[in-house]
Amino acid sequence: MNSNQALERISAAVSENDVVLFMKGTPQAPQCGFSAVVAKTLTHLGVPFTPMNVLEDDSLRQAVKEYSSWPTIPQLYVKGEFVGGCDIVREMHQNGELAHLMKDKGLV
């Protein structure tokens, strides 16, 4: 897949799914601790999400960074909006903002 195709795939995933997590590995077999934390946090909150394994395609892994202007993975999108990476999601979960966001968006 070239970078334009990867950007189109990202755009489609983000617009067609309520919650998308670009991660290394899968929720069942995360390949990075940060991806595991975000996937477990969403699961703990009972939020259904679409995982996108960036390790399956290097062009996808590079394009998601370009798409969001965010240099690291994982990346969480909710209702088409970029929320952040592991540190932001962890902090939002700890202070209750993440649960509040998911309720406001009708996802839990």
N, C-alpha and C positions, 0 to 999 in steps of 0.2 A: 504494500500500500504506500502511495506517495504522500507527501505532507498535505496536499490539498484534499485528498481522499480521507486522510486521518482527521483533518479539521471538520470536514463534512460529517464524518461519523460521530465526532464529539458533539457537534451542534445538534445533530438529530437525536442523539441519546439524551442530551440535556433538555431539549424541547419536548420530547415524547414521553419522558418519565418524570414522575414527581420528585424522586430522590435518586441521585446518581453518585456513586462513590468510585472515583478513579483510584485504583489501589494496586499494590504489588501483590500478586497472587489472588486468591479467592477468599471469601469469608470463612470457608471451611478449612482452607490451607493457605493462610497469609504468608507471604514471603518477606515480610518486614514487620517489625514490632509496631511501628507507627500506623501502618495499615490495619493491623490487628486491633489496635486500640479503638480506632474510629468505627470499624465494623462491629466490634463488641458493644460499643456505646449505642449505636443505632439499634442493634438487636435488643439490648437492655431496655431501651425506650419503647420497643415494639413498633419501630418504624420500618415498614417494608422499603427496601432499596434495591436499585439495580447496580450490581458491581461490574466494573469494567477493569479487567486485568491488563495493565499497561505492559506487563512483561511478555505478553503474547505477540506484540508488534512494536519494534523500536520506534517506528514513525509515529505511532499512537502515543508512546511515552514522551516523545519530544513535542508533539503537537499540542498535547494537553497543557504543557507549560506555556506554550505560546498563546493558546486560547485564553488562558486565565491571567497571563502575565504574573504567574506565581511559580517560583522556581522548584518547588518540591512536590512530592507525592507522598501521601494521599491528598486528594482534593475532593471536597464535598460540595455538591450542587443541590439546592432545594428549590423546586418550582422555577427552574431556569436561572437561579441566581447563585453565584459563587459564594459559599459560606466561608471556607478556609481549609487549612490543613489540620494536622493532628493537634498542635498546641492550641489553636483557636477553638477547635471542636471540644477538646478536653476542658478548657477553661469555661466555655459556654455551658457544658454539661454540669460542671461543678457548681456554677452559680445559678443554675436553673434556666438560663436563657435558651438553651437548645430545646428543652422540653416545651418551653413557652412558644418558641418559633414553630415547632412541629404542630402544636395545638392550634396556633393562629392560622397555619396553612391547611388545617383540616386533615392532618396526616396521622394523628393518633386519637 
